């Protein structure tokens, strides 16, 4: 019996070892167990805060036959949705199976009980040998493999304690595994009755039962939602953007206490473009039109936006050219006058104008604004550009443009100064190509105007985003990144009122991130901040999560007992029944918060020397 247990432990550890050494994402063990190699913080939420990957064991997801996926008319929509969630979500194992997997993990890491056999690579293990035959040679201590990554097993909560996770993690002394830390996680459904919550003294007593420490430390964590969904007249207004703040502090005095100003605070900033309430919305719509042009060049088909102007694009362009021909003022005065006129037409908010206002729109930029608000077809674009080029050829206009303009039209304008214009065939997608270049030039200057004007960066740091060497599709992608950066800055400056030094640092973080990473509105940018800067946002708020951990010991021998409150369950493989709904605004005007409770207990098992 003992030899079979050891054999099972060795086989299990070999599976984990292969997954770890080959950096695979997952594998199937014993047909009905799936082992994942994942980011621990992402899958275990606030339960685990290690900085390395972990193994997660769960029941293999059932294979759903499409023929069986038809909706049963006898079930309501809610029952069907509930069933689908159970089928498609991660599935837990029984407590007994979880304990068996953890015992194999623990045994495999104890070199005295179960030393690792030295088997040739890529060779299946030999069948069990008779007791009289010596086992395979063992690895000498000098070349023992690295400790296995932590192991966590989803549990079905069927035991009296309500266990949702069991975990194990090696404890090392130098390069040698000296023991294993065993974790158990128990959860309970939500409640608004704070009288049922554990007290800090009770949590310390729970820790003392397991570890008998001479000294203990109590550390707190909390998260607050500063910006996101709000409740107005019992209606939830969802926002894809969110700004939360994580607090960490020492010397906790009571459960659910407000984080002190001495806490370490980190902002988690996720901003989605396109919110109609944002002062950046008009510029977002302009960028949307750019993307439509870029998609049209790529696919040959364009879905034009609804025009803002009631007059046609050709009429607006004709009026603009006539105005330039008939004016008696200097080109500089004319451009200033037109720039003010364009700002009024865009209908942007006062806040947005103060951030993005430009008084130096040149001829091409003003032409872009008129065409963007009015063109509805390829014919419109071609007809407008034909009028402009004809006016240049006949010398009817000598427009002023920025020296660093790089569009095809700007080159024609420069040539017109010397009466030596190249011939341009405005057929096919050429007009759209020219219009896209005009928009790229204009919007790049808009972003430069804000970022340089606010002294948040330099032209040198923007060189990647302003480059015109790449093809137009890549230029649009980089402009979208720059726009997303601007959305983040405007949110943090107008809503949070962050000081210059924090905005400057956040700008550098965003610029550096997007130089190597793809466009991603789901990415959370993290920024260290002093709690005093945002104290008025959170001190009267109810936390979305709050936790305290009592710890003792040092280094690899440190053990913790944690208790966590959260407005949502910290496990996705258990469905909790609850009648409570958290509806809190960012001003703390909601009802009393309902919290789910989670307890994490740790035990240290030492191996014999």
QUIVENZI-V951519 format. One record per residue. RES is the residue in three letters. PHI is phi in radians with two decimals (NA if undefined). OMEGA is omega in degrees with one decimal (NA if undefined). Layout:
# QUIVENZI-V951519
res: (RES:RES)
phi: (PHI:PHI)
omega: (OMEGA:OMEGA)
This chain:
# QUIVENZI-V951519
res: (UNK:UNK:UNK:UNK:UNK:UNK:UNK:UNK:UNK:UNK:UNK:UNK:UNK:UNK:UNK:UNK:UNK:UNK:UNK:UNK:UNK:UNK:UNK:UNK:UNK:UNK:UNK:UNK:UNK:UNK:UNK:UNK:UNK:UNK:UNK:UNK:UNK:UNK:UNK:UNK:UNK:UNK:UNK:UNK:UNK:UNK:UNK:UNK:UNK:UNK:UNK:UNK:UNK:UNK:UNK:UNK:UNK:UNK:UNK:UNK:UNK:UNK:UNK:UNK:UNK:UNK:UNK:UNK:UNK:UNK:UNK:UNK:UNK:UNK:UNK:UNK:UNK:UNK:UNK:UNK:UNK:UNK:UNK:UNK:UNK:UNK:UNK:UNK:UNK:UNK:UNK:UNK:UNK:UNK:UNK:UNK:UNK:UNK:UNK:UNK:UNK:UNK:UNK:UNK:UNK:UNK:UNK:UNK:UNK:UNK:UNK:UNK:UNK:UNK:UNK:UNK:UNK:UNK:UNK:UNK:UNK:UNK:UNK:UNK:UNK:UNK:UNK:UNK:UNK:UNK:UNK:UNK:UNK:UNK:UNK:UNK:UNK:UNK:UNK:UNK:UNK:UNK:UNK:UNK:UNK:UNK:UNK:UNK:UNK:UNK:UNK:UNK:UNK:UNK:UNK:UNK:UNK:UNK:UNK:UNK:UNK:UNK:UNK:UNK:UNK:UNK:UNK:UNK:UNK:UNK:UNK:UNK:UNK:UNK:UNK:UNK:UNK:UNK:UNK:UNK:UNK:UNK:UNK:UNK:UNK:UNK:UNK:UNK:UNK:UNK:UNK:UNK:UNK:UNK:UNK:UNK:UNK:UNK:UNK:UNK:UNK:UNK:UNK:UNK:UNK:UNK:UNK:UNK:UNK:UNK:UNK:UNK:UNK:UNK:UNK:UNK:UNK:UNK:UNK:UNK:UNK:UNK:UNK:UNK:UNK:UNK:UNK:UNK:UNK:UNK:UNK:UNK:UNK:UNK:UNK:UNK:UNK:UNK:UNK:UNK:UNK:UNK:UNK:UNK:UNK:UNK:UNK:UNK:UNK:UNK:UNK:UNK:UNK:UNK:UNK:UNK:UNK:UNK:UNK:UNK:UNK:UNK:UNK:UNK:UNK:UNK:UNK:UNK:UNK:UNK:UNK:UNK:UNK:UNK:UNK:UNK:UNK:UNK:UNK:UNK:UNK:UNK:UNK:UNK:UNK:UNK:UNK:UNK:UNK:UNK:UNK:UNK:UNK:UNK:UNK:UNK:UNK:UNK:UNK:UNK:UNK:UNK:UNK:UNK:UNK:UNK:UNK:UNK:UNK:UNK:UNK:UNK:UNK:UNK:UNK:UNK:UNK:UNK:UNK:UNK:UNK:UNK:UNK:UNK:UNK:UNK:UNK:UNK:UNK:UNK:UNK:UNK:UNK:UNK:UNK:UNK:UNK:UNK:UNK:UNK:UNK:UNK:UNK:UNK:UNK:UNK:UNK:UNK:UNK:UNK:UNK:UNK:UNK:UNK:UNK:UNK:UNK:UNK:UNK:UNK:UNK:UNK:UNK:UNK:UNK:UNK:UNK:UNK:UNK:UNK:UNK:UNK:UNK:UNK:UNK:UNK:UNK:UNK:UNK:UNK:UNK:UNK:UNK:UNK:UNK:UNK:UNK:UNK:UNK:UNK:UNK:UNK:UNK:UNK:UNK:UNK:UNK:UNK:UNK:UNK:UNK:UNK:UNK:UNK:UNK:UNK:UNK:UNK:UNK:UNK:UNK:UNK:UNK:UNK:UNK:UNK:UNK:UNK:UNK:UNK:UNK:UNK:UNK:UNK:UNK:UNK:UNK:UNK:UNK:UNK:UNK:UNK:UNK:UNK:UNK:UNK:UNK:UNK:UNK:UNK:UNK:UNK:UNK:UNK:UNK:UNK:UNK:UNK:UNK:UNK:UNK:UNK:UNK:UNK:UNK:UNK:UNK:UNK:UNK:UNK:UNK:UNK:UNK:UNK:UNK:UNK:UNK:UNK:UNK:UNK:UNK:UNK:UNK:UNK:UNK:UNK:UNK:UNK:UNK:UNK:UNK:UNK:UNK:UNK:UNK:UNK:UNK:UNK:UNK:UNK:UNK:UNK:UNK:UNK:UNK:UNK:UNK:UNK:UNK:UNK:UNK:UNK:UNK:UNK:UNK:UNK:UNK:UNK:UNK:UNK:UNK:UNK:UNK:UNK:UNK:UNK:UNK:UNK:UNK:UNK:UNK:UNK:UNK:UNK:UNK:UNK:UNK:UNK:UNK:UNK:UNK:UNK:UNK:UNK:UNK:UNK:UNK:UNK:UNK:UNK:UNK:UNK:UNK:UNK:UNK:UNK:UNK:UNK:UNK:UNK:UNK:UNK:UNK:UNK:UNK:UNK:UNK:UNK:UNK:UNK:UNK:UNK:UNK:UNK:UNK:UNK:UNK:UNK:UNK:UNK:UNK:UNK:UNK:UNK:UNK:UNK:UNK:UNK:UNK:UNK:UNK:UNK:UNK:UNK:UNK:UNK:UNK:UNK:UNK:UNK:UNK:UNK:UNK:UNK:UNK:UNK:UNK:UNK:UNK:UNK:UNK:UNK:UNK:UNK:UNK:UNK:UNK:UNK:UNK)
phi: (NA:-1.09:-1.15:-1.21:-1.08:-1.12:-1.08:-1.10:-1.12:-1.13:-1.10:-1.13:-1.16:-1.13:-1.10:-1.12:-1.07:-1.08:-1.09:-1.29:-1.25:-1.53:0.93:-1.38:-1.52:-2.87:-2.78:-1.84:-2.17:0.95:1.21:-1.94:-2.12:-1.83:-1.97:-1.90:-1.88:-2.38:-1.32:-1.10:-1.08:-1.22:-1.55:-1.85:0.91:-1.48:-1.28:-2.27:-2.18:-1.21:-1.80:-2.23:-1.11:-2.35:-1.59:-2.10:-1.80:-2.62:-1.21:-1.02:-1.10:-1.16:-1.43:-1.66:-1.33:-0.94:-1.20:-1.61:-1.56:-1.25:-1.24:-1.41:-1.16:-1.42:-1.83:-1.32:-1.08:-1.12:-1.15:-1.16:-1.06:-1.07:-1.16:-1.11:-1.07:-1.16:-1.26:-1.62:-1.37:-1.12:-1.91:-1.46:-1.77:-1.26:-1.04:-1.07:-1.18:-1.10:-1.14:-1.14:-1.10:-1.20:-1.18:-1.11:-1.06:-1.09:-1.11:-1.18:-1.57:-1.62:-1.13:-1.33:-1.38:-2.45:-1.13:-1.32:-1.24:-1.60:-1.84:-1.03:-1.11:1.08:-2.00:-1.11:-1.11:-1.23:-1.09:-0.97:-1.55:-1.05:-0.95:-1.30:-1.60:-1.17:-1.23:-1.08:-1.00:-1.70:-1.24:-1.18:-0.95:-1.13:-2.10:-1.08:-1.17:-1.12:-1.01:-1.23:-1.12:-1.01:-2.06:-2.22:-2.14:-1.22:-2.09:-1.54:1.13:-1.48:-1.47:-1.01:-1.35:1.31:-1.32:-1.91:-2.49:-2.19:-2.42:-2.56:-2.56:-1.25:-1.96:-2.04:-2.02:1.19:-1.69:-1.86:-1.27:-1.85:3.09:-2.38:-1.64:-1.88:-2.05:-2.30:-2.10:-2.09:-2.27:-2.44:-1.18:-1.35:-2.69:-1.77:-1.45:-1.22:-1.19:-1.53:-1.28:-1.18:-1.58:-1.10:-1.12:-1.13:-1.15:-1.15:-1.13:-1.08:-1.19:-1.14:-1.03:-1.59:-2.13:0.85:-1.38:-1.51:-2.42:-2.32:-2.19:-2.02:-2.05:-1.96:-2.40:-2.74:-2.28:-2.15:-1.65:-1.65:-2.73:3.00:-1.21:-2.21:-1.99:-2.18:0.90:1.12:-2.03:-1.43:-1.74:-1.35:-2.28:-1.36:-1.58:-2.63:-2.28:-2.04:-2.30:-1.77:-1.98:-2.37:-2.66:-1.81:1.07:-1.20:-1.89:-2.74:-1.19:1.17:-1.21:-1.28:-0.97:-1.25:-1.18:-1.48:-1.12:-1.54:-2.12:-2.27:-1.40:-1.97:-1.97:-2.29:-2.15:-1.82:-1.37:1.78:-1.24:-1.14:-1.48:-1.42:-1.13:-1.50:-1.03:-1.02:-1.21:-1.10:-1.13:-1.15:-1.16:-1.02:-1.14:-1.03:-1.13:-1.09:-1.12:-1.12:-1.13:-1.11:-1.14:-1.35:-1.84:1.47:-2.24:-2.28:-1.76:-1.23:-1.33:-1.12:-1.18:-1.40:-1.49:-1.45:-1.43:-1.27:-1.09:-1.10:-1.14:-1.12:-1.16:-1.07:-1.10:-1.15:-1.13:-1.09:-1.10:-1.18:-1.22:-1.60:-1.22:-1.96:-1.54:-1.19:-1.05:-1.20:-1.10:-1.09:-1.15:-1.15:-1.07:-1.18:-1.10:-1.12:-1.08:-1.13:-1.06:-1.13:-1.16:-1.27:1.16:-1.32:-1.29:-1.09:-1.11:-1.12:-1.04:-1.17:-1.54:-1.98:-0.97:-2.27:-1.89:-2.19:-1.12:-1.52:-0.99:-1.17:-1.14:-1.24:-1.13:-1.04:-1.06:-1.16:-1.22:-1.06:-1.47:-2.41:-1.21:-2.31:-2.84:-1.06:-1.07:-1.01:-1.07:-1.09:-1.13:-1.10:-1.20:-1.07:-1.07:-1.15:-1.11:-1.11:-1.12:-1.21:-1.10:-1.53:1.27:-1.21:-2.33:-2.27:-1.23:-1.62:-2.35:-1.16:-1.09:-1.66:-1.12:-2.15:-1.34:-1.09:-1.15:-1.12:-1.16:-1.13:-1.11:-1.08:-1.14:-1.15:-1.07:-1.89:0.97:-2.38:-1.41:-1.23:-1.40:-2.12:-1.60:-1.49:-2.11:1.05:-1.69:-1.01:-1.05:-1.15:-1.02:-1.16:-1.15:-1.08:-1.04:-1.07:-1.16:-1.05:-1.05:-1.15:-1.26:-1.04:-1.20:-1.05:-1.20:-1.04:-1.00:-1.34:-1.17:-1.31:-1.08:-1.51:1.00:-1.59:-2.88:-2.18:-1.06:-1.09:-1.26:-1.65:-1.00:-1.07:-1.43:-1.76:-1.09:-1.91:-1.33:-1.24:-1.16:-1.08:-1.08:-1.19:-1.08:-1.16:-1.04:-1.18:-1.20:-1.09:-1.07:-1.14:-1.14:-1.07:-1.01:-1.15:-1.02:-1.13:-1.11:-1.14:-1.06:-1.30:-1.51:-1.46:-1.54:-1.52:1.14:-1.15:-1.25:-0.99:-1.12:-1.28:-1.13:-1.11:-1.11:-1.10:-1.06:-1.13:-1.08:-1.18:-1.06:-1.19:-1.08:-1.36:-1.23:-2.11:-1.97:-1.25:-1.05:-2.69:-1.34:-1.54:-1.25:-1.70:-1.54:-1.92:-2.46:-1.22:-2.63:-1.44:-0.95:-1.07:-1.21:-2.20:-1.04:-1.23:-1.45:-2.01:-1.17:-1.86:-1.60:-1.74:-1.15:-1.42:-2.65:-2.60:-2.61:-2.41:-2.18:-1.80:-2.28:-2.61:1.46:-2.30:0.97:-1.18:-1.72:-1.22:-2.22:-2.36:-2.20:-2.06:-2.32:-2.21:-2.01:-2.66:-1.37:-2.33:-1.05:-1.58:-2.21:-1.77:-1.68:-2.18:-1.75:-1.65:-1.49:-2.69:-1.82:-1.69:-2.31:-1.35:-2.32:-1.96:-1.64:-1.26:-1.77:1.26:-1.57:-1.38:-1.29:-1.03:-1.24:-1.72:-2.06:-1.55:-1.94:-2.41:-2.02:-2.08:-1.96:-2.25:-2.30:-1.86:-1.83:-1.57:-1.53:-1.16:-1.22)
omega: (179.8:-179.6:179.0:177.9:179.0:178.9:178.4:179.5:179.3:179.7:-180.0:-179.7:177.0:177.0:178.2:-179.5:179.0:179.4:-178.1:-175.2:-179.3:179.9:176.5:-178.8:-176.4:173.3:178.1:179.9:-179.7:173.7:-174.4:178.8:175.8:178.4:-179.9:171.1:-166.5:171.7:-174.3:-177.7:-176.7:-175.9:-178.3:175.4:-177.2:-176.5:-176.7:-177.1:178.6:-177.2:178.3:179.6:176.4:170.7:174.5:177.8:178.1:177.7:179.5:-179.6:-179.8:176.4:-177.7:177.8:179.6:-179.9:-178.8:-174.4:-179.7:-176.0:178.5:-176.2:-178.3:-179.1:175.1:179.3:-179.1:179.7:179.9:178.9:179.5:-179.4:-179.4:179.5:-179.8:-176.6:-172.0:-178.1:177.1:-174.9:-178.4:173.0:176.8:177.9:-179.0:-179.6:179.2:178.9:178.6:179.5:179.6:177.8:176.0:179.5:-178.3:-178.7:-177.3:-179.2:178.4:-174.5:-179.6:-177.9:-173.4:177.2:-176.5:177.8:179.1:-180.0:176.8:179.7:175.0:177.0:-179.5:-179.8:179.8:175.8:-178.9:-178.9:174.8:-177.4:-175.8:-176.0:-179.4:177.5:178.2:179.4:-177.3:175.9:174.3:-176.9:-176.0:-177.7:177.6:-178.7:178.3:178.9:176.9:174.4:177.6:179.5:176.5:-176.6:175.7:-179.3:-171.3:175.0:-175.5:-179.5:-178.4:-177.9:-177.7:-176.8:179.3:177.0:163.0:-177.1:176.7:-178.4:-178.3:171.8:-172.9:169.2:-171.1:177.7:-175.1:175.2:-176.7:179.9:179.8:172.0:-179.9:-177.3:169.8:-177.9:178.0:-175.9:175.2:-179.8:-173.1:177.9:174.4:-177.9:-178.3:177.4:179.6:-177.6:176.5:175.2:179.6:179.0:179.2:177.9:178.6:177.3:177.3:178.5:-178.5:179.5:-174.7:-165.8:179.1:-175.9:173.7:178.6:178.4:174.9:178.4:-179.2:-177.8:173.2:177.5:173.8:177.2:176.7:-178.9:-174.5:-179.6:179.2:176.5:179.5:178.8:179.9:176.7:177.3:-179.8:175.8:-176.5:174.4:178.1:177.3:177.3:172.1:176.7:178.0:177.0:177.9:171.0:179.5:179.7:175.2:175.3:-178.4:-179.2:179.0:178.5:176.8:177.6:179.1:178.9:-179.0:177.7:-178.3:167.0:-175.7:178.9:175.1:172.4:-169.8:175.3:-175.1:175.8:178.9:173.2:176.6:-176.1:179.8:-177.0:174.4:178.7:-173.2:178.5:179.0:175.6:178.8:177.4:177.9:176.3:179.4:175.6:-178.8:177.7:177.9:-179.5:178.0:178.2:177.1:-176.5:-174.8:-176.4:178.6:-176.6:173.0:-173.0:177.7:175.0:-177.4:175.5:-177.8:175.3:177.5:-177.4:179.0:-179.8:179.7:179.6:-179.6:179.0:179.5:-179.9:178.5:178.0:-180.0:178.3:-178.8:-173.1:-175.6:177.0:-179.4:177.6:179.5:-178.3:178.3:-179.3:-178.3:178.1:179.6:-178.8:-179.2:178.6:179.7:-179.4:-179.6:-180.0:-177.9:-176.6:175.7:-179.1:-178.4:-179.2:179.4:-177.4:179.3:-179.1:-179.0:-168.8:-174.9:176.2:178.2:-174.6:177.2:-180.0:-176.0:-176.4:-179.8:178.6:175.2:177.8:-178.5:-179.9:-178.3:-179.5:-176.8:-171.4:-175.1:179.7:-178.4:174.0:-179.3:178.4:-177.5:-179.5:-178.7:179.3:-178.1:176.1:178.5:-178.4:-178.1:178.4:178.5:177.6:-178.7:-178.3:178.6:179.8:178.4:172.5:-170.7:176.2:177.2:177.5:-177.5:-175.9:177.0:-174.6:-177.1:178.9:-179.9:179.3:177.5:177.1:179.0:178.0:178.2:-178.2:177.3:-177.8:178.1:-180.0:-176.8:173.9:175.7:179.2:178.0:-177.0:179.1:178.3:-177.4:-179.3:179.0:179.1:177.1:-179.4:-179.6:177.8:177.1:179.6:-179.6:178.2:178.9:-176.5:-174.8:175.0:-180.0:175.8:-178.5:176.7:-177.5:-179.4:-172.3:178.4:179.6:177.8:179.1:179.2:178.3:179.2:177.9:179.5:179.2:-179.9:-171.7:179.7:-175.1:-175.8:-176.5:177.4:-179.3:-177.4:177.9:-172.8:179.7:178.8:177.5:178.6:178.9:-178.9:177.4:176.3:177.0:-179.6:177.9:179.2:176.2:-178.6:176.1:179.9:-179.1:-178.3:177.6:-175.9:-179.6:-176.5:-177.8:-177.1:-178.7:-178.5:179.5:-174.6:-174.4:178.0:177.9:179.4:180.0:179.7:177.0:-179.6:178.5:-179.2:179.6:-179.4:-179.4:-173.7:174.2:-175.7:-175.3:178.2:177.9:-174.5:179.5:178.3:-179.2:176.6:174.3:-175.8:-176.2:175.0:-176.3:175.2:-178.3:-177.2:-178.2:-177.3:-174.5:-178.1:178.4:-169.1:-171.5:176.0:-179.5:170.5:-176.4:173.8:171.8:-179.6:-178.1:174.7:176.2:175.5:-175.5:174.4:-176.5:-177.1:174.1:-177.6:-179.5:177.6:178.0:-174.5:168.7:-173.2:175.1:-171.5:171.5:179.3:-179.4:175.6:177.4:178.9:177.3:-179.1:-178.6:176.1:176.9:-179.3:175.3:179.7:176.5:-176.3:177.0:178.1:177.8:-177.9:174.9:178.4:177.2:177.4:-176.5:-175.6:177.7:177.5:-174.7:173.0:-175.2:166.7:-179.7:-179.7:177.5:178.1:179.8:-176.0:175.2:179.5:177.0:-179.0:174.7:177.5:-178.4:NA)
